[in-house]
Amino acid sequence: MDRLAIFKRIAEQAMQGDLVFPTHVEETLKLKRALDDPDCHLDAAAKMVMADPLLSSRIVAVANSAAYNRSGNDINNVKTALNRLGFRTLKSLVAALIVRQLNQQLRDPALIAKAKQLWEHSAHVSSLAQVIARHITKVDPDTAMFAGIVHEVGGFYLISRAEEFPGLLDEAPDVWVEYGEKIIGRSILKKLEIPDTVVQGVEALWHGVTAMPPESLGDTLILANDIAPIVSPLHQLENMKTRHFTAHIDFEVDDSTLQEILNETDDELESLSAALMH
């Protein structure tokens, strides 16, 4: 079976809702649904989170990052971390856990490396989107961070299936955008019950048309994706071709510029992306 046929087969399964998720992803989806309940309170959320050591450690790490720890007072327990972060950031971190869990059963070193690079890319895009939203586009920073986390979820899913189909991701196929993003990616976002606002922002990134200076959530994601220091391994050739043009992008923002804002928030960006990659 050639690559186009494989992509079509996986895409057809995705459109029908026939998605192959590892067991631990299904368990984390249950946690996500519980947190989506408007009657879920902080104490109950803390207990659910503490049942997962990886999620617990990531929540505390993000709460202690420069982006959220403005006072400089480190904390060391989940409940206090949730008080600092709030439910919306918690939901972003649960989504991050789901995305990473898609590839935890991989054995092929090449695919493991792709998954690692893709997560590093996503962590940087998420951090940049949060800062760009807060300082430039004025869209909700939590929503922007969340969108950055899930914007490559279709890629993570394809990597998780690639051991079944050797050679599927050896090169960036021409059908990647049509099947990998528009069909498979959209189906995964639906399965994860991602809000329509975020889905629309991610789809805008797929289309790649942006205003300059950026204004919308889609613009925020496109800029964050373009200037992220780690490129997606699934768009490696495409990104390397544009890297020369985006590396020095700059524009005025009120009394500042993009590059000045990035320099001033460098500690926040570094600590938040590191916490997400933790």
Short mmCIF file of the C-alpha atoms (twelve columns), coordinates in Angstrom:
data_MODEL
# 
_entry.id   MODEL 
# 
loop_
_atom_site.group_PDB 
_atom_site.id 
_atom_site.type_symbol 
_atom_site.label_atom_id 
_atom_site.label_alt_id 
_atom_site.label_comp_id 
_atom_site.label_asym_id 
_atom_site.label_seq_id 
_atom_site.Cartn_x 
_atom_site.Cartn_y 
_atom_site.Cartn_z 
_atom_site.pdbx_PDB_model_num 
ATOM 1   C CA . MET A 1   0.000   0.000  0.000  1 
ATOM 2   C CA . ASP A 2   1.489   3.348  -1.057 1 
ATOM 3   C CA . ARG A 3   1.618   6.393  1.215  1 
ATOM 4   C CA . LEU A 4   -1.368  8.145  -0.374 1 
ATOM 5   C CA . ALA A 5   -3.520  5.063  0.148  1 
ATOM 6   C CA . ILE A 6   -2.361  4.793  3.762  1 
ATOM 7   C CA . PHE A 7   -3.156  8.449  4.438  1 
ATOM 8   C CA . LYS A 8   -6.595  8.025  2.878  1 
ATOM 9   C CA . ARG A 9   -7.246  4.924  4.972  1 
ATOM 10  C CA . ILE A 10  -6.254  6.615  8.248  1 
ATOM 11  C CA . ALA A 11  -8.238  9.726  7.262  1 
ATOM 12  C CA . GLU A 12  -11.357 7.681  6.522  1 
ATOM 13  C CA . GLN A 13  -11.052 5.960  9.906  1 
ATOM 14  C CA . ALA A 14  -10.627 9.344  11.594 1 
ATOM 15  C CA . MET A 15  -13.708 10.838 9.893  1 
ATOM 16  C CA . GLN A 16  -15.745 7.846  11.079 1 
ATOM 17  C CA . GLY A 17  -14.503 8.368  14.634 1 
ATOM 18  C CA . ASP A 18  -12.511 5.132  14.505 1 
ATOM 19  C CA . LEU A 19  -9.423  6.513  16.254 1 
ATOM 20  C CA . VAL A 20  -6.815  4.233  17.805 1 
ATOM 21  C CA . PHE A 21  -5.846  5.686  21.188 1 
ATOM 22  C CA . PRO A 22  -3.651  4.014  23.816 1 
ATOM 23  C CA . THR A 23  -5.492  2.999  27.007 1 
ATOM 24  C CA . HIS A 24  -3.870  5.713  29.120 1 
ATOM 25  C CA . VAL A 25  -5.110  8.379  26.680 1 
ATOM 26  C CA . GLU A 26  -8.666  7.175  27.213 1 
ATOM 27  C CA . GLU A 27  -8.134  7.459  30.974 1 
ATOM 28  C CA . THR A 28  -6.854  11.021 30.669 1 
ATOM 29  C CA . LEU A 29  -9.843  11.868 28.457 1 
ATOM 30  C CA . LYS A 30  -12.052 10.845 31.387 1 
ATOM 31  C CA . LEU A 31  -10.145 13.324 33.554 1 
ATOM 32  C CA . LYS A 32  -10.638 16.032 30.936 1 
ATOM 33  C CA . ARG A 33  -14.392 15.396 30.846 1 
ATOM 34  C CA . ALA A 34  -14.567 15.538 34.657 1 
ATOM 35  C CA . LEU A 35  -12.760 18.885 34.656 1 
ATOM 36  C CA . ASP A 36  -15.131 20.193 31.983 1 
ATOM 37  C CA . ASP A 37  -18.021 19.697 34.405 1 
ATOM 38  C CA . PRO A 38  -18.949 23.185 35.702 1 
ATOM 39  C CA . ASP A 39  -19.690 21.621 39.110 1 
ATOM 40  C CA . CYS A 40  -16.115 20.318 39.478 1 
ATOM 41  C CA . HIS A 41  -14.455 22.164 42.373 1 
ATOM 42  C CA . LEU A 42  -10.814 22.771 43.186 1 
ATOM 43  C CA . ASP A 43  -10.544 20.079 45.883 1 
ATOM 44  C CA . ALA A 44  -11.981 17.435 43.572 1 
ATOM 45  C CA . ALA A 45  -9.721  18.559 40.713 1 
ATOM 46  C CA . ALA A 46  -6.649  18.423 42.964 1 
ATOM 47  C CA . LYS A 47  -7.460  14.853 44.014 1 
ATOM 48  C CA . MET A 48  -7.872  13.736 40.381 1 
ATOM 49  C CA . VAL A 49  -4.666  15.429 39.328 1 
ATOM 50  C CA . MET A 50  -2.646  13.928 42.190 1 
ATOM 51  C CA . ALA A 51  -3.578  10.464 40.934 1 
ATOM 52  C CA . ASP A 52  -1.261  11.135 37.981 1 
ATOM 53  C CA . PRO A 53  2.347   11.840 39.083 1 
ATOM 54  C CA . LEU A 54  3.415   13.154 35.650 1 
ATOM 55  C CA . LEU A 55  0.545   15.631 35.459 1 
ATOM 56  C CA . SER A 56  1.089   16.675 39.086 1 
ATOM 57  C CA . SER A 57  4.769   17.451 38.521 1 
ATOM 58  C CA . ARG A 58  4.061   19.381 35.329 1 
ATOM 59  C CA . ILE A 59  1.378   21.502 37.007 1 
ATOM 60  C CA . VAL A 60  3.728   22.462 39.847 1 
ATOM 61  C CA . ALA A 61  6.526   23.188 37.336 1 
ATOM 62  C CA . VAL A 62  4.312   25.482 35.247 1 
ATOM 63  C CA . ALA A 63  3.012   27.246 38.375 1 
ATOM 64  C CA . ASN A 64  6.647   27.961 39.348 1 
ATOM 65  C CA . SER A 65  7.612   29.208 35.871 1 
ATOM 66  C CA . ALA A 66  8.367   32.898 35.417 1 
ATOM 67  C CA . ALA A 67  5.185   33.285 33.364 1 
ATOM 68  C CA . TYR A 68  2.994   32.445 36.381 1 
ATOM 69  C CA . ASN A 69  5.251   32.968 39.403 1 
ATOM 70  C CA . ARG A 70  5.452   36.750 39.307 1 
ATOM 71  C CA . SER A 71  6.062   36.958 43.073 1 
ATOM 72  C CA . GLY A 72  9.081   34.632 42.959 1 
ATOM 73  C CA . ASN A 73  7.567   32.406 45.657 1 
ATOM 74  C CA . ASP A 74  7.911   28.770 44.636 1 
ATOM 75  C CA . ILE A 75  5.227   26.287 45.635 1 
ATOM 76  C CA . ASN A 76  5.463   22.528 46.086 1 
ATOM 77  C CA . ASN A 77  1.951   21.098 46.109 1 
ATOM 78  C CA . VAL A 78  -0.781  20.556 43.556 1 
ATOM 79  C CA . LYS A 79  -3.631  22.408 45.270 1 
ATOM 80  C CA . THR A 80  -1.648  25.623 45.677 1 
ATOM 81  C CA . ALA A 81  -0.442  25.270 42.084 1 
ATOM 82  C CA . LEU A 82  -4.036  24.983 40.876 1 
ATOM 83  C CA . ASN A 83  -4.972  28.061 42.880 1 
ATOM 84  C CA . ARG A 84  -2.262  29.969 41.056 1 
ATOM 85  C CA . LEU A 85  -2.955  28.577 37.588 1 
ATOM 86  C CA . GLY A 86  -6.749  28.261 37.542 1 
ATOM 87  C CA . PHE A 87  -8.934  25.696 35.795 1 
ATOM 88  C CA . ARG A 88  -8.311  26.952 32.265 1 
ATOM 89  C CA . THR A 89  -4.563  26.486 32.496 1 
ATOM 90  C CA . LEU A 90  -5.139  23.107 34.150 1 
ATOM 91  C CA . LYS A 91  -7.219  22.038 31.147 1 
ATOM 92  C CA . SER A 92  -4.369  23.100 28.846 1 
ATOM 93  C CA . LEU A 93  -1.947  20.924 30.794 1 
ATOM 94  C CA . VAL A 94  -4.325  17.964 30.666 1 
ATOM 95  C CA . ALA A 95  -4.511  18.445 26.885 1 
ATOM 96  C CA . ALA A 96  -0.703  18.516 26.803 1 
ATOM 97  C CA . LEU A 97  -0.611  15.216 28.668 1 
ATOM 98  C CA . ILE A 98  -3.047  13.643 26.187 1 
ATOM 99  C CA . VAL A 99  -0.953  14.825 23.236 1 
ATOM 100 C CA . ARG A 100 2.251   13.411 24.721 1 
ATOM 101 C CA . GLN A 101 0.602   10.122 25.677 1 
ATOM 102 C CA . LEU A 102 -0.203  9.438  22.033 1 
ATOM 103 C CA . ASN A 103 3.436   8.526  21.456 1 
ATOM 104 C CA . GLN A 104 4.454   6.893  24.732 1 
ATOM 105 C CA . GLN A 105 4.242   3.360  23.301 1 
ATOM 106 C CA . LEU A 106 6.624   3.993  20.396 1 
ATOM 107 C CA . ARG A 107 9.655   1.701  20.030 1 
ATOM 108 C CA . ASP A 108 11.216  2.922  16.784 1 
ATOM 109 C CA . PRO A 109 14.068  5.336  17.709 1 
ATOM 110 C CA . ALA A 110 13.453  7.468  14.606 1 
ATOM 111 C CA . LEU A 111 9.780   7.918  15.463 1 
ATOM 112 C CA . ILE A 112 10.619  8.602  19.113 1 
ATOM 113 C CA . ALA A 113 12.978  11.346 17.928 1 
ATOM 114 C CA . LYS A 114 10.260  12.825 15.688 1 
ATOM 115 C CA . ALA A 115 7.758   12.792 18.559 1 
ATOM 116 C CA . LYS A 116 10.295  14.460 20.884 1 
ATOM 117 C CA . GLN A 117 11.079  17.215 18.381 1 
ATOM 118 C CA . LEU A 118 7.395   17.740 17.639 1 
ATOM 119 C CA . TRP A 119 6.628   18.172 21.345 1 
ATOM 120 C CA . GLU A 120 9.540   20.589 21.801 1 
ATOM 121 C CA . HIS A 121 8.186   22.563 18.851 1 
ATOM 122 C CA . SER A 122 4.670   22.540 20.344 1 
ATOM 123 C CA . ALA A 123 5.937   23.661 23.763 1 
ATOM 124 C CA . HIS A 124 7.753   26.622 22.203 1 
ATOM 125 C CA . VAL A 125 4.757   27.558 20.027 1 
ATOM 126 C CA . SER A 126 2.478   27.360 23.065 1 
ATOM 127 C CA . SER A 127 4.766   29.591 25.155 1 
ATOM 128 C CA . LEU A 128 5.212   32.097 22.341 1 
ATOM 129 C CA . ALA A 129 1.474   32.158 21.645 1 
ATOM 130 C CA . GLN A 130 0.792   32.976 25.298 1 
ATOM 131 C CA . VAL A 131 3.260   35.883 25.301 1 
ATOM 132 C CA . ILE A 132 2.167   37.182 21.886 1 
ATOM 133 C CA . ALA A 133 -1.474  37.075 22.983 1 
ATOM 134 C CA . ARG A 134 -0.739  38.906 26.231 1 
ATOM 135 C CA . HIS A 135 1.456   41.646 24.772 1 
ATOM 136 C CA . ILE A 136 0.463   42.024 21.120 1 
ATOM 137 C CA . THR A 137 -2.813  40.561 19.838 1 
ATOM 138 C CA . LYS A 138 -4.689  40.878 23.167 1 
ATOM 139 C CA . VAL A 139 -6.559  37.609 22.607 1 
ATOM 140 C CA . ASP A 140 -7.001  35.445 25.697 1 
ATOM 141 C CA . PRO A 141 -3.510  34.155 26.686 1 
ATOM 142 C CA . ASP A 142 -4.827  30.892 28.163 1 
ATOM 143 C CA . THR A 143 -6.690  30.133 24.944 1 
ATOM 144 C CA . ALA A 144 -3.579  30.938 22.897 1 
ATOM 145 C CA . MET A 145 -1.424  28.637 25.038 1 
ATOM 146 C CA . PHE A 146 -4.008  25.868 24.736 1 
ATOM 147 C CA . ALA A 147 -4.153  26.277 20.942 1 
ATOM 148 C CA . GLY A 148 -0.364  26.084 20.754 1 
ATOM 149 C CA . ILE A 149 -0.400  22.805 22.663 1 
ATOM 150 C CA . VAL A 150 -2.914  21.099 20.357 1 
ATOM 151 C CA . HIS A 151 -2.019  22.631 16.989 1 
ATOM 152 C CA . GLU A 152 0.015   19.571 15.889 1 
ATOM 153 C CA . VAL A 153 -2.214  16.905 17.433 1 
ATOM 154 C CA . GLY A 154 -2.836  15.339 14.008 1 
ATOM 155 C CA . GLY A 155 0.909   14.940 13.590 1 
ATOM 156 C CA . PHE A 156 1.266   13.232 16.960 1 
ATOM 157 C CA . TYR A 157 -1.521  10.844 16.014 1 
ATOM 158 C CA . LEU A 158 0.139   9.959  12.691 1 
ATOM 159 C CA . ILE A 159 3.455   9.357  14.439 1 
ATOM 160 C CA . SER A 160 1.632   6.998  16.815 1 
ATOM 161 C CA . ARG A 161 0.345   5.020  13.818 1 
ATOM 162 C CA . ALA A 162 3.575   5.120  11.798 1 
ATOM 163 C CA . GLU A 163 4.988   1.869  13.218 1 
ATOM 164 C CA . GLU A 164 2.082   0.088  11.550 1 
ATOM 165 C CA . PHE A 165 3.025   1.628  8.210  1 
ATOM 166 C CA . PRO A 166 6.838   1.747  7.745  1 
ATOM 167 C CA . GLY A 167 7.997   4.707  5.668  1 
ATOM 168 C CA . LEU A 168 4.806   6.706  6.177  1 
ATOM 169 C CA . LEU A 169 6.687   9.740  7.514  1 
ATOM 170 C CA . ASP A 170 10.094  9.262  5.891  1 
ATOM 171 C CA . GLU A 171 9.553   12.461 3.924  1 
ATOM 172 C CA . ALA A 172 6.951   15.193 4.098  1 
ATOM 173 C CA . PRO A 173 4.338   13.912 1.624  1 
ATOM 174 C CA . ASP A 174 2.396   16.226 -0.668 1 
ATOM 175 C CA . VAL A 175 -0.833  14.892 0.842  1 
ATOM 176 C CA . TRP A 176 0.175   15.890 4.394  1 
ATOM 177 C CA . VAL A 177 -1.845  19.119 4.515  1 
ATOM 178 C CA . GLU A 178 -4.929  17.606 2.893  1 
ATOM 179 C CA . TYR A 179 -5.083  14.425 4.966  1 
ATOM 180 C CA . GLY A 180 -2.733  14.854 7.935  1 
ATOM 181 C CA . GLU A 181 -3.974  18.267 8.982  1 
ATOM 182 C CA . LYS A 182 -7.358  19.044 7.482  1 
ATOM 183 C CA . ILE A 183 -8.955  15.628 7.951  1 
ATOM 184 C CA . ILE A 184 -7.020  13.714 10.598 1 
ATOM 185 C CA . GLY A 185 -6.131  16.783 12.669 1 
ATOM 186 C CA . ARG A 186 -9.704  18.078 12.618 1 
ATOM 187 C CA . SER A 187 -11.045 14.641 13.612 1 
ATOM 188 C CA . ILE A 188 -8.656  14.417 16.594 1 
ATOM 189 C CA . LEU A 189 -9.626  17.922 17.727 1 
ATOM 190 C CA . LYS A 190 -13.276 16.861 17.588 1 
ATOM 191 C CA . LYS A 191 -12.542 13.682 19.552 1 
ATOM 192 C CA . LEU A 192 -10.795 15.743 22.227 1 
ATOM 193 C CA . GLU A 193 -13.812 18.074 22.333 1 
ATOM 194 C CA . ILE A 194 -11.654 21.125 21.649 1 
ATOM 195 C CA . PRO A 195 -13.692 24.386 21.680 1 
ATOM 196 C CA . ASP A 196 -14.674 25.768 18.280 1 
ATOM 197 C CA . THR A 197 -12.721 28.997 18.874 1 
ATOM 198 C CA . VAL A 198 -9.500  27.019 19.251 1 
ATOM 199 C CA . VAL A 199 -10.279 24.779 16.280 1 
ATOM 200 C CA . GLN A 200 -10.821 27.854 14.104 1 
ATOM 201 C CA . GLY A 201 -7.496  29.292 15.261 1 
ATOM 202 C CA . VAL A 202 -5.667  26.054 14.467 1 
ATOM 203 C CA . GLU A 203 -7.334  25.850 11.054 1 
ATOM 204 C CA . ALA A 204 -6.186  29.405 10.347 1 
ATOM 205 C CA . LEU A 205 -2.639  28.225 11.065 1 
ATOM 206 C CA . TRP A 206 -3.072  25.388 8.573  1 
ATOM 207 C CA . HIS A 207 -4.113  27.876 5.891  1 
ATOM 208 C CA . GLY A 208 -1.196  30.137 6.802  1 
ATOM 209 C CA . VAL A 209 -2.757  33.511 5.875  1 
ATOM 210 C CA . THR A 210 -2.064  36.136 8.525  1 
ATOM 211 C CA . ALA A 211 -2.447  39.840 9.191  1 
ATOM 212 C CA . MET A 212 0.634   41.842 10.090 1 
ATOM 213 C CA . PRO A 213 0.697   43.023 12.806 1 
ATOM 214 C CA . PRO A 214 -1.192  39.960 14.021 1 
ATOM 215 C CA . GLU A 215 -4.686  40.401 15.452 1 
ATOM 216 C CA . SER A 216 -6.607  37.131 15.836 1 
ATOM 217 C CA . LEU A 217 -5.939  33.802 17.550 1 
ATOM 218 C CA . GLY A 218 -5.012  32.371 14.154 1 
ATOM 219 C CA . ASP A 219 -2.540  35.209 13.572 1 
ATOM 220 C CA . THR A 220 -1.089  34.573 17.028 1 
ATOM 221 C CA . LEU A 221 -0.509  30.897 16.236 1 
ATOM 222 C CA . ILE A 222 0.980   31.583 12.824 1 
ATOM 223 C CA . LEU A 223 3.497   34.067 14.226 1 
ATOM 224 C CA . ALA A 224 4.379   31.765 17.146 1 
ATOM 225 C CA . ASN A 225 4.824   28.842 14.746 1 
ATOM 226 C CA . ASP A 226 6.981   30.874 12.366 1 
ATOM 227 C CA . ILE A 227 9.398   32.167 15.014 1 
ATOM 228 C CA . ALA A 228 9.556   29.062 17.223 1 
ATOM 229 C CA . PRO A 229 13.234  28.045 17.681 1 
ATOM 230 C CA . ILE A 230 12.426  24.352 17.123 1 
ATOM 231 C CA . VAL A 231 10.708  23.489 13.833 1 
ATOM 232 C CA . SER A 232 8.172   20.731 13.356 1 
ATOM 233 C CA . PRO A 233 9.832   17.551 12.011 1 
ATOM 234 C CA . LEU A 234 6.735   16.992 9.873  1 
ATOM 235 C CA . HIS A 235 7.237   20.328 8.123  1 
ATOM 236 C CA . GLN A 236 11.031  20.327 8.260  1 
ATOM 237 C CA . LEU A 237 11.783  21.202 4.615  1 
ATOM 238 C CA . GLU A 238 8.985   23.759 4.381  1 
ATOM 239 C CA . ASN A 239 10.031  25.435 7.623  1 
ATOM 240 C CA . MET A 240 13.715  25.554 6.754  1 
ATOM 241 C CA . LYS A 241 12.873  27.334 3.496  1 
ATOM 242 C CA . THR A 242 10.957  30.067 5.347  1 
ATOM 243 C CA . ARG A 243 13.267  30.258 8.368  1 
ATOM 244 C CA . HIS A 244 15.542  32.816 6.685  1 
ATOM 245 C CA . PHE A 245 12.607  35.188 6.162  1 
ATOM 246 C CA . THR A 246 10.960  34.755 9.566  1 
ATOM 247 C CA . ALA A 247 14.080  34.789 11.756 1 
ATOM 248 C CA . HIS A 248 14.318  38.583 11.599 1 
ATOM 249 C CA . ILE A 249 10.637  39.480 11.454 1 
ATOM 250 C CA . ASP A 250 9.780   42.601 13.417 1 
ATOM 251 C CA . PHE A 251 7.041   45.227 13.632 1 
ATOM 252 C CA . GLU A 252 5.934   48.038 15.920 1 
ATOM 253 C CA . VAL A 253 3.624   47.342 18.860 1 
ATOM 254 C CA . ASP A 254 2.462   50.531 20.596 1 
ATOM 255 C CA . ASP A 255 5.705   52.006 21.997 1 
ATOM 256 C CA . SER A 256 7.710   48.823 21.455 1 
ATOM 257 C CA . THR A 257 8.527   46.222 18.787 1 
ATOM 258 C CA . LEU A 258 8.080   42.476 18.511 1 
ATOM 259 C CA . GLN A 259 11.776  41.810 19.074 1 
ATOM 260 C CA . GLU A 260 11.884  44.080 22.130 1 
ATOM 261 C CA . ILE A 261 8.880   42.249 23.620 1 
ATOM 262 C CA . LEU A 262 10.485  38.866 22.954 1 
ATOM 263 C CA . ASN A 263 13.727  40.025 24.568 1 
ATOM 264 C CA . GLU A 264 11.904  41.404 27.618 1 
ATOM 265 C CA . THR A 265 9.899   38.190 28.082 1 
ATOM 266 C CA . ASP A 266 12.767  35.803 27.330 1 
ATOM 267 C CA . ASP A 267 12.844  34.431 30.898 1 
ATOM 268 C CA . GLU A 268 9.091   33.782 30.787 1 
ATOM 269 C CA . LEU A 269 9.315   32.048 27.424 1 
ATOM 270 C CA . GLU A 270 12.244  29.894 28.451 1 
ATOM 271 C CA . SER A 271 10.805  28.842 31.813 1 
ATOM 272 C CA . LEU A 272 7.299   28.126 30.486 1 
ATOM 273 C CA . SER A 273 8.501   26.069 27.518 1 
ATOM 274 C CA . ALA A 274 10.883  24.160 29.814 1 
ATOM 275 C CA . ALA A 275 8.035   23.450 32.257 1 
ATOM 276 C CA . LEU A 276 5.835   22.164 29.434 1 
ATOM 277 C CA . MET A 277 8.639   19.912 28.204 1 
ATOM 278 C CA . HIS A 278 9.295   18.666 31.785 1 
# 
